[in-house]
Amino acid sequence: MRLSDDFNARRLRPRQPGNWRLRIGAGLGALFAAFGILLTMAGVASLVGRAPALGALNDSTGEAITLLLFGLFLSWAGITFWRRCRRRLRRPSDLSLSPSLLKKRD
């Protein structure tokens, strides 16, 4: 069977909605990761004893460790969510055909 030159495979595939949800999700994931890194740095600064801007968090070691662990968890979750959204954004949505099945044109 010979295909004509005006054949367009993209017409066979239904049109997909935009990726704005994944882009917003990737942005939120990056924001959570950045906020987690800042919380981690604040927890470390509080444990070291040089945290003048943290207020009551400088009083006890338990609160500083809690802040440190929450910052680490938030940065891990943000990076994981960001990577998952970016991976889904980069996934190809075209038709996948083997190169051996394509017609040779010489």
N, CA, C and O of each residue as an XYZ file, in Angstrom:
424
protein
N       0.848     -1.180      0.000
C       0.000      0.000      0.000
C       0.887      1.235      0.000
O       1.795      1.357      0.822
N       0.627      2.117     -0.895
C       1.446      3.311     -1.026
C       0.709      4.488     -0.397
O      -0.481      4.695     -0.636
N       1.432      5.247      0.403
C       0.854      6.430      1.045
C       1.141      7.661      0.202
O       2.212      7.788     -0.392
N       0.196      8.544      0.159
C       0.418      9.770     -0.596
C       1.253     10.745      0.227
O       1.429     10.559      1.431
N       1.756     11.764     -0.415
C       2.622     12.728      0.254
C       1.865     13.656      1.196
O       2.475     14.270      2.072
N       0.572     13.769      1.036
C      -0.186     14.668      1.906
C      -0.704     13.955      3.164
O      -1.546     14.500      3.877
N      -0.216     12.761      3.436
C      -0.625     12.037      4.633
C       0.024     12.669      5.859
O       1.228     12.923      5.874
N      -0.782     12.919      6.881
C      -0.282     13.506      8.122
C      -0.720     12.605      9.274
O      -1.914     12.470      9.541
N       0.234     11.999      9.946
C      -0.093     11.061     11.020
C      -0.646     11.768     12.248
O      -1.332     11.144     13.057
N      -0.364     13.047     12.404
C      -0.856     13.777     13.581
C      -2.378     13.951     13.559
O      -2.996     14.166     14.602
N      -2.975     13.859     12.372
C      -4.434     13.958     12.313
C      -5.109     12.721     12.891
O      -6.270     12.789     13.295
N      -4.406     11.594     12.940
C      -4.987     10.377     13.480
C      -5.101     10.418     14.998
O      -6.001      9.809     15.577
N      -4.203     11.122     15.623
C      -4.165     11.178     17.085
C      -5.068     12.322     17.561
O      -4.995     13.428     17.025
N      -5.916     12.064     18.562
C      -6.769     13.149     19.066
C      -5.934     14.237     19.736
O      -4.876     13.964     20.303
N      -6.413     15.441     19.664
C      -5.682     16.580     20.226
C      -5.735     16.521     21.746
O      -6.803     16.350     22.333
N      -4.575     16.664     22.377
C      -4.492     16.589     23.824
C      -4.575     17.988     24.425
O      -4.175     18.965     23.793
N      -5.094     18.080     25.641
C      -5.147     19.394     26.282
C      -3.736     19.893     26.604
O      -2.771     19.131     26.547
N      -3.630     21.172     26.941
C      -2.332     21.773     27.227
C      -1.689     21.228     28.491
O      -2.329     20.546     29.292
N      -0.426     21.538     28.651
C       0.350     21.016     29.766
C       0.441     22.031     30.905
O       1.399     21.980     31.677
N      -0.489     22.924     31.037
C      -0.348     23.982     32.041
C      -0.382     23.430     33.455
O       0.248     23.995     34.348
N      -1.113     22.323     33.682
C      -1.137     21.742     35.032
C       0.222     21.178     35.418
O       0.665     21.330     36.557
N       0.878     20.530     34.469
C       2.203     19.986     34.759
C       3.235     21.091     34.945
O       4.151     20.957     35.757
N       3.091     22.177     34.198
C       4.026     23.297     34.363
C       3.844     23.964     35.721
O       4.829     24.315     36.372
N       2.613     24.141     36.152
C       2.362     24.717     37.479
C       2.851     23.761     38.564
O       3.418     24.197     39.566
N       2.636     22.472     38.372
C       3.121     21.482     39.331
C       4.638     21.478     39.438
O       5.185     21.361     40.535
N       5.326     21.607     38.294
C       6.789     21.659     38.323
C       7.266     22.919     39.024
O       8.254     22.887     39.757
N       6.574     24.025     38.803
C       6.932     25.268     39.496
C       6.718     25.174     40.993
O       7.548     25.642     41.772
N       5.606     24.569     41.402
C       5.359     24.393     42.835
C       6.363     23.436     43.467
O       6.800     23.649     44.598
N       6.725     22.391     42.745
C       7.732     21.469     43.250
C       9.075     22.159     43.455
O       9.743     21.930     44.463
N       9.471     23.000     42.507
C      10.726     23.738     42.651
C      10.648     24.737     43.804
O      11.628     24.948     44.519
N       9.475     25.349     43.980
C       9.289     26.292     45.091
C       9.361     25.577     46.439
O       9.969     26.086     47.381
N       8.740     24.397     46.532
C       8.809     23.618     47.771
C      10.238     23.170     48.058
O      10.672     23.164     49.210
N      10.967     22.794     47.011
C      12.353     22.377     47.208
C      13.208     23.541     47.704
O      14.041     23.367     48.594
N      13.003     24.718     47.134
C      13.768     25.884     47.583
C      13.414     26.257     49.027
O      14.295     26.592     49.819
N      12.135     26.195     49.360
C      11.719     26.498     50.731
C      12.261     25.451     51.705
O      12.633     25.786     52.829
N      12.307     24.189     51.280
C      12.876     23.143     52.119
C      14.359     23.350     52.368
O      14.852     23.110     53.470
N      15.068     23.797     51.339
C      16.499     24.072     51.519
C      16.699     25.231     52.484
O      17.606     25.194     53.315
N      15.868     26.251     52.386
C      15.969     27.378     53.323
C      15.662     26.944     54.754
O      16.339     27.374     55.688
N      14.649     26.097     54.933
C      14.351     25.598     56.278
C      15.476     24.733     56.828
O      15.786     24.779     58.019
N      16.085     23.942     55.947
C      17.215     23.119     56.380
C      18.378     23.992     56.830
O      19.004     23.724     57.856
N      18.664     25.032     56.062
C      19.743     25.938     56.446
C      19.422     26.658     57.751
O      20.315     26.879     58.570
N      18.165     27.025     57.955
C      17.782     27.672     59.208
C      17.919     26.711     60.382
O      18.339     27.116     61.466
N      17.567     25.435     60.177
C      17.718     24.452     61.240
C      19.175     24.210     61.599
O      19.518     24.073     62.773
N      20.028     24.159     60.587
C      21.454     23.981     60.847
C      22.025     25.194     61.570
O      22.824     25.052     62.495
N      21.613     26.389     61.146
C      22.088     27.606     61.806
C      21.615     27.657     63.248
O      22.341     28.135     64.120
N      20.418     27.176     63.509
C      19.905     27.160     64.872
C      20.640     26.136     65.732
O      20.863     26.368     66.921
N      21.017     25.005     65.136
C      21.776     24.006     65.892
C      23.191     24.491     66.216
O      23.730     24.197     67.282
N      23.776     25.231     65.292
C      25.120     25.743     65.511
C      25.103     26.858     66.555
O      26.088     27.065     67.264
N      23.992     27.567     66.646
C      23.861     28.634     67.629
C      23.978     30.017     67.044
O      24.132     30.986     67.787
N      23.911     30.136     65.749
C      24.023     31.442     65.097
C      22.740     31.750     64.339
O      22.758     31.916     63.119
N      21.658     31.825     65.042
C      20.363     32.078     64.410
C      19.682     33.283     65.053
O      18.725     33.112     65.808
N      20.155     34.497     64.770
C      19.542     35.661     65.407
C      18.159     35.998     64.852
O      17.357     36.620     65.549
N      17.866     35.601     63.615
C      16.599     35.983     63.006
C      15.491     34.956     63.213
O      14.365     35.185     62.771
N      15.769     33.846     63.860
C      14.761     32.799     63.999
C      13.890     32.953     65.244
O      12.877     32.264     65.363
N      14.243     33.810     66.144
C      13.402     34.065     67.315
C      13.410     32.901     68.286
O      14.459     32.541     68.821
N      12.241     32.310     68.518
C      12.080     31.271     69.537
C      12.708     29.945     69.133
O      12.868     29.066     69.980
N      13.069     29.775     67.864
C      13.671     28.504     67.444
C      15.098     28.355     67.956
O      15.656     27.258     67.923
N      15.676     29.418     68.416
C      17.037     29.356     68.937
C      17.065     28.859     70.375
O      18.143     28.596     70.907
N      15.913     28.722     71.016
C      15.856     28.367     72.433
C      16.171     26.906     72.686
O      16.948     26.596     73.588
N      15.584     25.996     71.910
C      15.763     24.571     72.216
C      16.346     23.827     71.027
O      16.173     24.215     69.871
N      17.034     22.759     71.346
C      17.639     21.923     70.319
C      16.590     21.060     69.617
O      16.726     20.752     68.433
N      15.551     20.676     70.346
C      14.498     19.835     69.762
C      13.758     20.535     68.643
O      13.451     19.921     67.621
N      13.469     21.811     68.823
C      12.785     22.562     67.763
C      13.688     22.759     66.555
O      13.216     22.752     65.418
N      14.969     22.933     66.792
C      15.910     23.090     65.679
C      16.027     21.793     64.888
O      16.091     21.819     63.659
N      16.057     20.656     65.586
C      16.117     19.366     64.887
C      14.831     19.119     64.109
O      14.865     18.591     62.998
N      13.700     19.499     64.693
C      12.419     19.369     63.987
C      12.406     20.223     62.726
O      11.939     19.780     61.676
N      12.913     21.438     62.827
C      12.986     22.330     61.668
C      13.915     21.756     60.606
O      13.615     21.821     59.414
N      15.030     21.198     61.032
C      15.986     20.588     60.104
C      15.365     19.399     59.381
O      15.490     19.284     58.162
N      14.702     18.520     60.112
C      14.087     17.336     59.492
C      12.933     17.714     58.572
O      12.772     17.124     57.504
N      12.132     18.694     58.980
C      11.031     19.137     58.126
C      11.573     19.780     56.845
O      10.999     19.598     55.772
N      12.659     20.520     56.951
C      13.272     21.121     55.766
C      13.824     20.070     54.823
O      13.679     20.183     53.606
N      14.466     19.034     55.389
C      14.978     17.952     54.541
C      13.855     17.203     53.838
O      13.960     16.877     52.656
N      12.782     16.931     54.571
C      11.646     16.229     53.963
C      11.000     17.083     52.877
O      10.653     16.576     51.810
N      10.838     18.376     53.145
C      10.192     19.251     52.167
C      11.045     19.397     50.917
O      10.508     19.436     49.810
N      12.354     19.479     51.070
C      13.210     19.575     49.883
C      13.191     18.265     49.093
O      13.174     18.292     47.863
N      13.194     17.112     49.786
C      13.118     15.830     49.086
C      11.797     15.696     48.332
O      11.781     15.286     47.171
N      10.682     16.042     48.995
C       9.372     15.925     48.347
C       9.251     16.893     47.173
O       8.690     16.538     46.137
N       9.768     18.104     47.321
C       9.716     19.076     46.231
C      10.518     18.635     45.025
O      10.062     18.773     43.890
N      11.716     18.102     45.259
C      12.554     17.640     44.144
C      11.911     16.440     43.464
O      11.935     16.339     42.238
N      11.342     15.537     44.236
C      10.674     14.364     43.654
C       9.472     14.777     42.808
O       9.288     14.277     41.698
N       8.660     15.687     43.331
C       7.478     16.151     42.594
C       7.897     16.907     41.335
O       7.283     16.736     40.281
N       8.932     17.737     41.431
C       9.417     18.492     40.280
C       9.932     17.556     39.192
O       9.633     17.748     38.013
N      10.705     16.543     39.584
C      11.241     15.596     38.605
C      10.137     14.790     37.937
O      10.203     14.519     36.738
N       9.125     14.407     38.703
C       8.020     13.641     38.128
C       7.238     14.480     37.114
O       6.867     13.981     36.052
N       6.988     15.738     37.433
C       6.280     16.609     36.493
C       7.119     16.876     35.249
O       6.588     16.881     34.139
N       8.414     17.099     35.416
C       9.274     17.343     34.267
C       9.376     16.112     33.371
O       9.435     16.233     32.148
N       9.396     14.936     33.979
C       9.453     13.706     33.191
C       8.181     13.538     32.365
O       8.244     13.114     31.211
N       7.035     13.864     32.944
C       5.783     13.736     32.193
C       5.665     14.810     31.121
O       5.021     14.591     30.096
N       6.288     15.984     31.349
C       6.283     17.020     30.320
C       7.148     16.625     29.123
O       6.819     16.958     27.985
N       8.238     15.927     29.374
C       9.182     15.560     28.318
C       8.788     14.301     27.568
O       9.426     13.952     26.575
N       7.747     13.611     28.025
C       7.346     12.362     27.375
C       6.830     12.659     25.972
O       5.998     13.549     25.796
N       7.309     11.934     24.985
C       6.849     12.207     23.622
C       5.393     11.784     23.436
O       4.953     10.755     23.947
N       4.667     12.606     22.695
C       3.264     12.302     22.456
C       2.995     11.988     20.983
O       1.838     11.865     20.582
N       4.042     11.857     20.179
C       3.871     11.545     18.769
C       3.691     10.043     18.583
O       3.860      9.256     19.514
N       3.349      9.677     17.377
C       3.251      8.270     17.051
C       4.645      7.654     17.004
O       5.566      8.222     16.416
N       4.783      6.520     17.611
C       6.085      5.860     17.634
C       6.120      4.783     16.555
O       5.424      3.772     16.653
N       6.923      5.003     15.542
C       7.078      4.033     14.473
C       8.528      3.586     14.413
O       9.444      4.382     14.618
N       8.725      2.333     14.137
C      10.067      1.809     13.997
C      10.704      2.363     12.719
O      10.029      2.472     11.695
N      11.986      2.712     12.764
C      12.624      3.230     11.540
C      12.644      2.217     10.403
O      12.690      2.606      9.236
N      12.609      0.924     10.721
C      12.627     -0.076      9.661
C      11.290     -0.156      8.917
O      11.225     -0.667      7.799
N      10.211      0.360      9.556
C       8.912      0.323      8.905
C       8.671      1.526      7.994
O       7.750      1.513      7.177
N       9.485      2.552      8.130
C       9.313      3.725      7.292
C       9.753      3.429      5.870
O      10.639      2.608      5.635
N       9.117      4.114      4.921
C       9.424      3.871      3.512
C      10.744      4.557      3.142
O      10.965      5.721      3.476
N      11.591      3.839      2.468
C      12.859      4.386      2.030
C      12.624      5.234      0.785
O      11.998      4.780     -0.172
N      13.125      6.457      0.801
C      12.980      7.351     -0.363
C      14.359      7.717     -0.855
O      15.078      8.473     -0.201
N      14.728      7.193     -1.985
C      16.049      7.476     -2.575
C      15.944      8.260     -3.831
O      16.961      8.578     -4.448
